[in-house]
Amino acid sequence: MGLARLTTSHIESLGREGDSCGTALRSRDLSDPATRGLVLRISPQRKRAWLFRYKWHGRPVRLALGAYPSISLADARRLAHEFADFIQRGIDPRQARDQKRPVRAQHLALVGTEDKHSVEFLAREYMDRHVRKRQKRPDYVDRILKTDVLPKWIGRDARTIKAREVVELIDKVVDRGSPIMANHVAHVLGQMFKFGIQRAIVEDSPVKLLYRPGGKERSRERVLSEAELRAFLHHRFDACRFALMPHVLMILLLTLQRRGELALAQWKDIDFKAGTWTIPASHSKNGRGHTIGLGDWSVREFQVLKRMSKGSRYVLPNLDGSGPIDPKYITRSVARCLKRFRKVGIKPFTPHDLRRTGRTGLARLGVSKDVAERVLNHAREGMEGVYDVHDYLEEKHAALRTWEGYLSALQGNQLVVPYASASADTVEENDQLHKSPFERS
């Protein structure tokens, strides 16, 4: 390493023909005694570039600053001083350099994990020791960390994160038009730093929020009207772009189960002879499996999907049949068809809105709240959830038959099956039942 003080004239001379460095057979590094860590590299072709050398957690790092003369001596010294200041504050200069560059999520777990106090180490420990063990679908948390947290704080010592930095990070999520995601990011950060305190990775949490940064989240109230349901039943094949989707949406509407439960279903879960669909606990959002009875219409829809699955063990297989489709495929497919649905009189909706529509319909068709909630497999609270282990299969089957009868009436003017006598062989006519459940008080 040369020890001569670097000056602009000296650097210019190093790039001329015949200088001592220009005839070297390999690159040569010249340090700047005036600036610790600053190095000028001269290649055999007399090209000059700036490097900043430092150690991060005991490992040597060389950071490229740029080529000379695009980066002048004064600029290189200024950058070197800035990076030295970052190091003093516990920030890896690579993080400062890459602040405006997109960071690939697949590489995030590979950076800085040898440091037991780095943000990456904290995130990895939080995912592996807490989230993956306690949450059924940890991918959502993993995606938040890799998208909104790690790219901003990569290389940081988690102990140096300040409360103001948390606020600024979350504000950026709000400012990009994602207030609900900002709430989720805040929640994940709060949980992660609490975990870090428990694991002695950090001593305190910088997440000190008094309220949700994205504001109060309103529950969706979208319910399809009777006119929209009738339009859906008559025009679903025209409105959907893909042959699979009318049957998928019809099953969701008939059974009132979640999109994820249908996406993950296997044919072993469907008993055509008994007319049942068993949803295992591993597929259920609340971790409680249950079985529902299928009406004739539901069975026919599943039979169509059986033929379309082409021998796969999954009800909705992916392209090569090796696994199930991503549940988000169903939501995205509906979103792409909203203009077509609008043309037939149906306002924008999501697959989950079909479930809410059915739950509202069950209530207005006279199905008790207790049974309707069990159809949807909502978690029961308190002592009831502990002691009432009856499966309510017959009651759920009767409720769904009533709902299916109502939908059949909308599509073909058939008689609605009253819930009170849904299991009887005969059905008494009742003028009140011919009215829409959305019109009855």
C-alpha positions in Angstrom: 0.0 0.0 0.0 1.4 3.4 -0.9 1.6 6.0 1.9 2.1 9.1 -0.2 -0.6 11.8 0.4 -3.2 11.7 -2.4 -3.7 14.8 -4.3 -5.7 15.5 -7.5 -2.5 16.1 -9.5 -1.0 12.9 -8.2 -4.1 10.9 -9.1 -4.1 12.4 -12.6 -0.5 11.4 -13.1 -1.3 7.8 -12.2 -3.5 7.5 -15.2 -0.9 8.7 -17.8 1.1 6.5 -20.2 4.4 5.4 -18.7 3.6 5.9 -15.0 5.0 3.3 -12.6 1.5 2.0 -11.8 0.3 1.9 -15.4 2.9 -0.8 -16.3 1.9 -3.1 -13.5 0.6 -6.5 -14.3 -2.1 -6.4 -11.6 -4.2 -3.9 -9.9 -2.6 -1.7 -7.2 -4.3 -0.1 -4.2 -3.2 3.3 -2.8 -4.5 4.4 0.5 -5.3 7.9 1.4 -3.4 8.7 4.7 -5.8 11.7 5.2 -8.9 9.5 5.3 -9.1 6.2 7.1 -10.4 3.4 4.9 -10.3 5.3 1.6 -8.4 3.5 -1.1 -7.7 4.3 -4.8 -7.4 1.2 -7.0 -5.5 1.5 -10.3 -6.0 -1.3 -12.8 -3.4 -2.5 -15.3 -5.3 -0.5 -17.9 -4.8 2.6 -15.7 -8.4 2.9 -14.8 -9.0 4.4 -11.3 -11.7 3.6 -8.9 -12.5 4.4 -5.2 -12.9 1.8 -2.5 -13.8 2.1 1.1 -12.4 -0.5 3.4 -13.7 -1.4 6.9 -14.5 -4.3 9.2 -18.1 -5.3 10.0 -18.5 -7.7 12.9 -14.9 -8.7 12.5 -15.0 -9.4 8.8 -13.2 -7.2 6.2 -15.4 -5.4 3.7 -14.5 -3.5 0.5 -17.2 -1.1 -0.7 -17.0 0.4 -4.2 -17.6 4.1 -4.2 -17.3 4.8 -7.9 -14.8 5.6 -10.6 -12.4 8.5 -10.8 -12.9 11.3 -12.1 -16.7 10.8 -11.8 -16.1 10.7 -8.1 -13.5 13.3 -7.3 -11.0 13.1 -4.4 -13.1 15.5 -2.3 -16.3 13.5 -3.0 -14.5 10.2 -2.1 -13.3 11.7 1.2 -16.7 13.0 2.0 -18.3 9.6 1.3 -15.7 7.9 3.4 -16.3 10.2 6.4 -20.1 9.6 6.0 -19.6 5.8 6.0 -17.3 6.0 9.0 -20.0 7.9 10.9 -22.5 5.2 9.9 -20.2 2.6 11.4 -20.0 4.6 14.7 -23.8 4.6 14.8 -24.0 0.8 14.3 -25.1 1.0 10.6 -23.5 -1.1 7.9 -22.3 1.3 5.1 -23.7 -1.2 2.6 -27.1 -0.4 3.9 -26.6 3.3 3.3 -25.2 2.6 -0.2 -28.1 0.3 -1.1 -30.8 2.5 0.5 -32.3 3.4 -2.8 -31.7 0.0 -4.5 -34.3 -2.8 -4.4 -33.1 -5.6 -2.1 -34.0 -9.1 -3.3 -36.0 -10.9 -0.6 -34.3 -14.2 -1.2 -30.9 -12.7 -0.2 -32.1 -10.9 3.0 -31.7 -13.9 5.3 -28.1 -14.4 4.1 -26.8 -11.0 5.2 -25.6 -10.1 8.7 -27.1 -13.2 10.4 -23.8 -13.9 12.1 -24.3 -10.9 14.2 -26.5 -11.8 17.2 -27.9 -8.3 17.4 -28.5 -7.5 13.8 -32.0 -6.8 12.5 -31.7 -9.8 10.1 -30.8 -12.1 13.0 -33.7 -10.8 15.0 -36.1 -11.3 12.1 -34.9 -14.8 11.4 -35.2 -15.8 15.1 -38.6 -14.3 15.3 -39.8 -16.2 12.2 -38.2 -19.5 13.2 -38.8 -19.6 16.9 -42.1 -17.8 17.2 -44.1 -17.2 14.0 -43.6 -20.6 12.3 -44.4 -22.4 15.5 -47.5 -20.5 16.4 -49.1 -19.3 13.2 -50.7 -21.5 10.6 -49.7 -19.3 7.7 -46.4 -17.6 8.5 -45.7 -16.6 4.9 -47.7 -13.3 5.4 -45.4 -12.2 8.2 -42.4 -13.3 6.3 -43.5 -11.2 3.3 -44.0 -8.1 5.5 -40.5 -8.4 6.9 -38.9 -9.0 3.5 -40.9 -6.2 1.8 -41.3 -3.4 4.2 -38.7 -3.9 7.0 -35.5 -5.6 6.0 -34.8 -3.6 2.8 -34.9 -0.5 5.0 -32.8 -1.7 7.9 -30.5 -4.3 6.4 -27.2 -4.4 8.2 -28.5 -2.4 11.2 -27.8 -3.3 14.8 -31.4 -3.9 16.1 -30.4 -2.1 19.3 -29.7 1.2 17.4 -33.2 1.4 15.8 -34.9 4.5 17.2 -38.6 5.1 17.7 -38.6 7.9 15.1 -37.2 5.5 12.5 -40.1 3.2 13.2 -42.5 6.0 12.7 -40.8 7.1 9.4 -40.9 3.5 8.1 -44.6 3.1 8.8 -45.4 6.6 7.4 -43.9 5.5 4.1 -46.3 2.6 3.9 -49.2 4.9 4.7 -48.1 7.5 2.1 -48.0 4.9 -0.6 -51.7 4.4 -0.1 -51.6 1.2 2.1 -53.0 2.3 5.5 -54.2 -1.2 6.4 -50.8 -2.7 5.6 -49.2 0.0 7.7 -51.2 -1.3 10.7 -50.0 -4.9 9.9 -46.4 -3.7 9.6 -46.7 -1.9 13.0 -48.1 -5.0 14.6 -45.4 -7.3 13.2 -42.7 -4.8 14.3 -44.1 -4.6 17.8 -44.3 -8.4 18.2 -40.8 -8.8 16.8 -39.1 -6.4 19.2 -41.0 -7.9 22.1 -39.7 -11.2 21.1 -36.2 -9.6 20.9 -36.5 -8.4 24.4 -37.5 -11.9 25.6 -34.5 -13.4 23.7 -32.1 -10.7 25.0 -31.3 -9.6 21.4 -32.5 -6.0 22.3 -33.0 -4.3 25.6 -36.0 -2.2 24.7 -38.5 -1.9 21.9 -38.5 1.2 19.6 -42.2 0.5 18.7 -44.0 3.0 21.0 -47.3 3.7 19.2 -50.5 5.0 20.8 -52.8 4.1 18.0 -52.9 2.3 14.7 -50.9 4.4 12.2 -53.2 3.5 9.3 -56.3 4.4 11.2 -59.2 2.2 12.3 -59.9 -0.8 10.0 -63.5 -1.1 9.0 -64.9 -4.5 8.5 -66.3 -5.1 5.0 -70.1 -5.1 4.8 -70.5 -6.1 1.2 -73.5 -8.4 0.7 -74.9 -9.2 -2.8 -78.5 -8.2 -3.2 -81.1 -10.6 -4.5 -80.9 -8.9 -7.9 -77.2 -9.4 -7.9 -77.5 -13.0 -6.8 -79.9 -13.7 -9.6 -77.6 -12.0 -12.1 -74.7 -14.0 -10.7 -76.6 -17.3 -11.1 -77.6 -16.6 -14.6 -74.5 -14.9 -16.0 -71.6 -16.4 -14.1 -70.3 -18.4 -17.0 -70.3 -15.4 -19.3 -68.7 -13.1 -16.7 -65.9 -15.4 -15.7 -62.9 -15.6 -18.1 -61.8 -19.1 -17.2 -63.9 -22.3 -17.3 -62.9 -23.3 -13.8 -64.0 -20.1 -12.0 -67.9 -20.4 -12.3 -67.8 -23.7 -10.5 -65.3 -22.5 -7.9 -67.4 -19.4 -7.1 -70.6 -21.5 -7.1 -69.1 -23.9 -4.5 -68.0 -21.0 -2.3 -71.5 -19.5 -2.5 -73.3 -22.9 -1.9 -71.1 -24.1 1.0 -70.0 -20.7 2.5 -66.5 -22.0 3.2 -63.3 -20.0 2.8 -61.4 -19.7 -0.4 -58.3 -21.1 1.2 -60.1 -24.2 2.4 -61.3 -24.9 -1.1 -57.9 -24.2 -2.7 -56.2 -26.7 -0.3 -58.9 -29.4 -0.5 -58.1 -32.9 -1.7 -60.4 -35.4 -3.3 -60.1 -37.6 -0.2 -61.9 -34.9 1.7 -64.9 -35.1 -0.6 -67.3 -38.1 0.0 -69.6 -38.1 -3.0 -71.5 -41.1 -1.6 -72.2 -39.6 1.8 -72.4 -36.1 0.3 -70.0 -34.5 2.7 -66.9 -32.3 2.6 -64.4 -32.7 5.5 -62.1 -29.7 6.1 -59.1 -30.8 8.2 -57.8 -28.6 10.9 -54.6 -27.9 8.9 -56.7 -26.2 6.2 -58.9 -24.2 8.5 -58.2 -20.7 9.5 -59.0 -21.2 13.2 -57.2 -24.6 13.3 -60.5 -26.5 13.9 -61.6 -29.0 11.3 -65.2 -29.7 10.6 -67.5 -31.5 8.2 -70.4 -30.0 6.2 -73.1 -31.8 4.2 -73.3 -31.1 0.5 -76.5 -30.6 -1.4 -77.2 -32.0 -4.8 -76.1 -28.8 -6.5 -72.8 -28.7 -4.6 -72.1 -32.3 -5.4 -72.7 -31.6 -9.1 -70.2 -28.6 -9.0 -67.6 -30.8 -7.3 -68.1 -33.5 -9.9 -67.3 -31.0 -12.6 -64.1 -30.0 -10.8 -63.3 -33.7 -10.5 -63.2 -34.0 -14.2 -61.3 -30.8 -14.7 -58.6 -31.8 -12.2 -57.4 -34.6 -14.6 -56.5 -37.2 -12.0 -54.8 -34.8 -9.5 -55.4 -35.6 -5.9 -56.2 -31.9 -5.4 -59.6 -30.4 -6.1 -57.9 -27.3 -7.6 -54.4 -28.4 -8.7 -51.7 -26.1 -9.9 -50.4 -26.2 -13.5 -48.5 -29.5 -13.2 -50.9 -31.1 -10.7 -48.2 -31.5 -8.1 -49.9 -29.3 -5.5 -52.9 -27.0 -4.8 -53.3 -23.6 -6.3 -52.5 -20.5 -4.4 -55.8 -19.2 -2.7 -54.9 -15.7 -4.0 -55.5 -17.1 -7.5 -59.2 -17.2 -6.8 -59.3 -13.6 -5.6 -57.2 -12.3 -8.5 -59.4 -14.1 -11.0 -62.5 -12.5 -9.6 -60.8 -9.1 -9.7 -60.0 -9.5 -13.4 -63.7 -10.3 -14.1 -65.3 -7.4 -12.2 -65.9 -5.4 -15.4 -67.8 -8.3 -16.9 -69.8 -8.7 -13.7 -70.6 -5.0 -13.6 -72.1 -5.3 -17.1 -74.7 -7.7 -15.8 -75.6 -5.6 -12.8 -73.2 -6.8 -10.1 -71.1 -4.3 -8.2 -67.5 -5.1 -7.3 -67.2 -8.0 -4.8 -64.6 -10.5 -3.5 -64.9 -14.2 -2.9 -65.2 -13.6 0.8 -68.3 -11.4 0.1 -70.0 -14.5 -1.1 -69.5 -16.1 2.3 -70.9 -13.0 4.0 -73.8 -13.0 1.6 -74.6 -16.6 2.5 -74.3 -15.9 6.3 -76.8 -13.0 5.9 -79.1 -15.2 3.9 -79.1 -18.0 6.5 -80.1 -15.6 9.2 -83.0 -14.2 7.1 -84.1 -17.7 6.1 -84.6 -18.5 9.8 -81.5 -20.5 10.5 -80.4 -20.0 14.1 -77.3 -18.0 14.8 -75.8 -21.0 16.6 -76.1 -23.3 13.6 -75.2 -20.6 11.1 -71.9 -19.9 12.9 -71.1 -23.6 12.9 -71.7 -23.7 9.1 -69.0 -21.0 8.8 -66.9 -22.8 11.4 -66.4 -19.7 13.4 -64.5 -20.2 16.6 -66.8 -20.4 19.7 -65.7 -18.6 22.8 -65.9 -19.3 26.5 -67.3 -22.5 28.1 -69.3 -23.3 25.0 -66.2 -23.8 23.0 -64.8 -26.1 25.6 -67.7 -28.3 26.5 -69.9 -28.3 23.4 -68.2 -30.8 21.0 -71.2 -31.9 19.1 -70.5 -31.8 15.4 -73.9 -30.4 14.4 -73.6 -32.2 11.0 -77.3 -32.7 10.5 -78.1 -29.2 11.5 -75.4 -27.7 9.2 -76.6 -29.9 6.4 -80.2 -28.8 6.8 -79.1 -25.1 6.9 -77.1 -25.5 3.7 -80.0 -27.3 2.0 -82.2 -24.4 2.9 -79.7 -22.0 1.4 -79.3 -24.1 -1.7 -83.1 -24.2 -2.1 -83.2 -20.5 -2.0 -80.6 -20.1 -4.7 -82.4 -22.7 -6.8 -85.5 -20.7 -6.5 -83.7 -17.6 -7.7 -82.4 -19.4 -10.7 -85.4 -21.5 -11.6 -88.4 -20.4 -9.6 -88.3 -23.6 -7.4 -89.8 -23.7 -4.0 -87.5 -22.6 -1.1 -87.1 -25.4 1.5 -88.0 -24.0 4.9 -85.3 -24.6 7.5 -87.7 -25.9 10.2 -88.6 -28.9 8.1 -85.6 -29.2 5.9 -85.1 -32.8 6.8 -88.7 -33.8 6.1 -89.8 -35.8 3.0 -92.4 -33.2 2.2 -92.3 -29.5 2.2 -95.3 -27.3 3.0 -95.9 -24.3 0.9 -95.5 -21.0 2.6 -96.1 -17.8 0.8 -93.7 -16.0 3.2 -90.9 -18.2 2.0 -91.3 -17.1 -1.6 -90.1 -13.7 -0.6 -86.5 -12.8 -0.7 -84.7 -13.2 2.6 -83.2 -9.8 1.9 -86.6 -8.3 1.7 -88.1 -9.8 4.9 -87.8 -7.9 8.1 
